[in-house]
Structure formats: C-alpha cells, structure tokens
Amino acid sequence: MALREELERTGNWLFRWRSYLPLVLVLPTMAAMHHPDFLRQDRSGYDVWALVCLAVSMVGLGIRVVTVGHAPRGTSGRNTHEGQIAEVLNTTGMYSLVRHPLYLGNYIIWLGISMFCGLWWLVVIFALGFWIYYERIMFAEEEFLRRKFGEAYLRWADVTPAFLPRLSGWRRPELPFSLRTVLRREYPGLFAICASFFALEAYHRVAIRGDWRPNPLWTGIFLAGLAVFILLRTLKRKTAILAVEGR
C-alpha cells in the first residue's frame, strides 16, 4: 500500500476513535506525579494552579462551542461509526481562521490537562504525541474533502492555515449561533474535562499524599459536570427540546 493510502487508512481508523483514545493521556499525567521533578515541587498553591489548567481546557472547549454553534447539519460533529461526513464545505466563522478548529480546541483542552503537573517536559511530550495522533486524522479528512469538493476545497485551503489560526480574514458565519446545538453536541466534552481533572486531583491527593478526604472543590466540579451530562443526555435521547432544524 502506498504511503498516501496508508496514512489515509490509519487516519480514518483514528478518526473513528478520536473521542476516546486521547483519554489515555490522563495515564501518563498520573505517572508523572511519581517523578522526582513533580515530588520536589511546592504544591501549596495546588488548587489555584489546577484551576488555571482547568481554565485553559475551558478555552479549548470554548473554541469548539463557537465552531459547533454556527455549524450546519452534517458537519463539525462527534460522528465516529459513520466515518467522514460533510454535506457542505465550512469556510466561514472559525473555519475562515483555521481549517481544523475542533482539533485546535481539542489540543487546548488536553494542553490544560498536560499542564496539571507543572512539568514542561510533560507538556512537550503531550504536544508531540498529539501532533502525531491528529496529523493523520487531519490528512484523512482533507483527502475526503479534496475528493468531494475539489477546486472549492483547494481555494479555501490555499488561504486558510491547517492548525495555527490566521487571525485576519474572519468571515461572518452563515448561520446564527445555536445554543441548543451546542448543548446537544458538546456536553460529553464538558463532562470529560470535569472528570479528567477530578481524577487527576483525586489520584494526587490519595496516591501521592495519602489523603483520603474528598476535596470539596473538585468533587463539586465533578458532580456538577455529571449532573449536566445526565440532564442533557436525557433531553437529547428522550425529547426533541435540543433539536434544531438544519443543525
């Protein structure tokens, strides 16, 4: 198999599992807590730093929210089993700044998690791993878009960077922002962020410090995320409240 086809085949496989495989990044972060570089740190401001990291991840979620909130049906979703889907070519809104705004958002989400230990080399390892992982997914997506939209895709790709946003050239989204669409699509991401930080905090407190007492702050964040997850998942599956025509 030629390298081009191999990259696309691998990218399509990773695409189907892209919502789940990055969760393994929590594991090396936990392992890094046993490293001497981490154990020597003064963790007196632990909760403050963790909240800063959480804020970074929320910025990434915010990028996803802006992207998904203006997206039409059949694009910018969390589809996994269906494979590549694109009924139209998005070139406005966030897509006028960068070709893969959802993956940029994912990167910033996981950047916040990798910062949790305060170890620069863990952040570098994460960034390299993320790039290797998502580069193939982006390659597969762009091969699909190139075949489906042809010259229109090439014109857009010529002036729009793949991953690092071009802050000039903003084009107003064609569709208005839909909060219901965001709530329907992005609640798993919010819960994943809350659960990841809760797991890291609990592991640090119990496994590293030997403190079995629950942290009210992070327990509250986790329970709030869980409540939102259950509520929105129920509304999505049992009602049409979050359904928006054409989204």
C-alpha positions in Angstrom: 0.0 0.0 0.0 1.4 3.4 -1.0 2.2 5.8 1.9 -0.6 8.2 0.9 -3.2 5.5 1.1 -1.6 4.1 4.3 -1.8 7.5 6.0 -5.4 7.9 5.0 -6.4 4.4 6.1 -4.7 5.0 9.5 -6.2 8.4 9.8 -9.7 7.1 9.1 -9.3 4.5 11.8 -8.1 7.1 14.3 -10.9 9.3 13.3 -13.5 6.8 14.4 -11.9 6.5 17.9 -10.8 10.2 18.2 -13.3 10.8 21.0 -11.9 8.1 23.2 -8.2 7.4 22.5 -7.0 10.8 23.8 -8.3 9.8 27.3 -5.2 7.7 27.7 -3.3 11.0 28.1 -4.6 11.1 31.7 -2.5 8.0 32.4 1.0 9.4 31.7 0.0 12.5 33.6 -0.7 10.3 36.6 2.6 8.5 36.1 4.4 11.9 36.0 3.2 12.5 39.6 5.7 9.9 40.8 8.6 11.6 39.0 11.1 13.4 41.3 10.6 16.6 39.4 7.0 16.6 40.5 7.6 15.4 44.0 10.1 18.2 44.7 7.5 20.9 43.8 5.9 23.1 46.4 2.3 22.3 45.9 0.9 24.8 48.4 -0.9 26.6 45.6 -2.1 23.4 44.2 -5.8 24.2 43.8 -5.0 27.6 42.2 -2.7 26.1 39.6 -5.2 23.3 38.9 -7.9 25.9 38.3 -5.6 27.7 35.9 -5.2 24.5 34.0 -8.9 23.9 34.0 -9.4 27.4 32.6 -7.0 26.6 29.8 -9.1 23.5 28.9 -12.3 25.5 29.0 -10.8 27.9 26.4 -10.4 24.9 24.2 -14.0 23.9 24.8 -15.0 27.5 24.0 -13.4 27.2 20.6 -15.4 24.0 20.0 -18.6 25.8 21.2 -18.1 28.7 18.8 -17.4 26.3 15.9 -20.3 23.9 16.6 -22.7 26.7 17.4 -22.6 28.0 13.8 -22.2 24.7 12.0 -24.9 23.3 9.7 -26.1 19.7 9.9 -23.7 17.0 8.7 -20.5 18.9 9.7 -18.4 19.6 12.8 -19.9 16.8 14.8 -18.8 13.9 17.0 -19.6 11.2 14.5 -17.4 8.2 14.9 -19.0 5.0 13.5 -20.3 6.8 10.4 -16.8 7.9 9.3 -16.2 11.1 7.4 -19.3 13.2 6.9 -19.5 16.6 5.2 -22.7 17.7 3.4 -21.3 21.2 2.8 -17.8 22.8 3.0 -17.5 25.1 6.0 -15.4 28.2 5.1 -16.9 30.8 7.4 -16.8 31.6 11.1 -14.0 29.7 12.8 -13.3 27.9 9.5 -12.2 31.2 8.0 -9.4 31.3 10.5 -8.2 27.7 10.6 -9.2 24.5 8.7 -9.4 22.3 11.8 -10.9 24.5 14.6 -12.3 21.5 16.5 -8.9 19.8 16.7 -7.4 23.1 17.8 -10.0 23.2 20.6 -9.1 19.6 21.5 -5.4 20.5 21.6 -6.0 23.3 24.1 -8.3 21.1 26.2 -5.6 18.5 26.5 -2.9 21.1 26.9 -4.6 22.2 30.1 -4.6 18.6 31.4 -0.9 18.1 30.5 -0.1 21.3 32.4 -1.6 19.9 35.6 1.8 18.5 36.9 3.6 21.7 36.2 6.3 19.8 34.2 7.5 21.4 31.0 8.7 18.2 29.5 5.3 16.5 30.0 3.7 19.3 28.0 6.3 18.8 25.2 5.7 15.1 25.2 2.0 15.7 25.0 2.3 18.2 22.2 4.4 15.8 20.1 2.1 12.9 20.8 -1.0 15.0 20.0 0.5 16.1 16.7 1.4 12.6 15.6 -2.0 11.4 16.5 -4.1 14.2 14.9 -1.9 14.8 11.9 -3.1 11.5 10.3 -6.7 12.3 11.2 -6.4 15.7 9.5 -4.7 14.2 6.5 -7.6 11.7 6.1 -10.2 14.4 6.5 -8.6 16.6 3.9 -8.3 13.8 1.4 -12.0 13.2 1.8 -12.8 16.9 1.4 -10.5 17.2 -1.6 -12.3 14.4 -3.4 -15.8 15.7 -2.5 -15.4 19.4 -3.1 -12.5 19.6 -5.5 -11.5 23.1 -6.5 -13.6 24.8 -3.9 -11.7 23.0 -1.2 -8.3 23.8 -2.8 -9.2 27.5 -2.9 -10.1 27.5 0.7 -7.1 25.5 1.8 -4.8 27.8 -0.1 -5.7 30.8 2.1 -6.6 29.1 5.4 -3.9 27.5 7.7 -4.4 23.9 8.8 -3.9 24.3 12.6 -2.4 27.7 13.7 -5.2 30.3 13.2 -4.8 33.2 10.9 -6.4 36.0 13.0 -7.1 38.2 10.0 -9.6 37.2 7.3 -12.6 36.5 9.6 -15.8 35.8 7.7 -19.1 36.0 9.5 -20.8 32.6 9.9 -23.6 31.9 7.5 -25.8 30.5 10.3 -26.7 32.2 13.6 -25.3 30.7 16.8 -27.4 27.9 18.2 -27.1 27.2 21.9 -29.3 24.1 21.7 -27.0 22.6 19.1 -24.0 23.2 21.4 -25.8 21.7 24.3 -26.7 18.7 22.2 -23.3 18.1 20.9 -20.7 19.3 23.4 -21.9 18.0 26.8 -19.7 14.9 26.6 -16.6 17.2 26.2 -17.6 19.2 29.2 -18.0 16.1 31.3 -14.7 14.6 30.1 -12.9 17.8 31.2 -14.5 17.8 34.7 -13.9 14.0 35.1 -10.3 14.2 34.0 -9.4 17.0 36.4 -11.3 15.3 39.2 -9.4 12.0 38.5 -6.0 13.8 38.5 -6.8 15.7 41.7 -8.0 12.5 43.4 -5.0 10.5 42.3 -2.6 13.2 43.5 -4.4 13.5 46.8 -4.8 9.8 47.5 -1.9 8.1 45.8 0.8 10.7 46.3 -0.2 12.5 49.5 -2.1 9.6 51.2 -5.1 11.9 51.9 -8.4 10.1 51.5 -10.6 13.1 52.4 -12.6 14.3 49.5 -11.7 17.7 48.1 -15.0 19.7 48.2 -13.9 22.0 45.2 -13.1 19.2 42.8 -15.8 16.9 44.0 -18.3 19.7 43.4 -16.9 20.3 39.9 -17.2 16.6 39.0 -20.7 16.3 40.4 -21.8 19.4 38.5 -20.4 18.1 35.3 -22.1 14.7 35.9 -25.4 16.4 36.6 -25.2 18.4 33.3 -24.2 15.3 31.4 -27.1 13.2 32.7 -29.6 16.1 32.1 -28.5 16.9 28.6 -28.1 13.2 27.6 -31.6 12.6 28.8 -33.0 15.6 26.9 -31.2 14.5 23.8 -32.4 10.9 23.8 -35.9 11.3 25.3 -37.1 14.7 23.9 -36.8 17.0 20.9 -36.0 20.1 23.0 -32.4 20.3 21.8 -33.2 19.5 18.2 -32.8 22.4 15.7 -33.9 22.2 12.1 -30.9 22.1 9.7 -28.4 21.6 12.5 
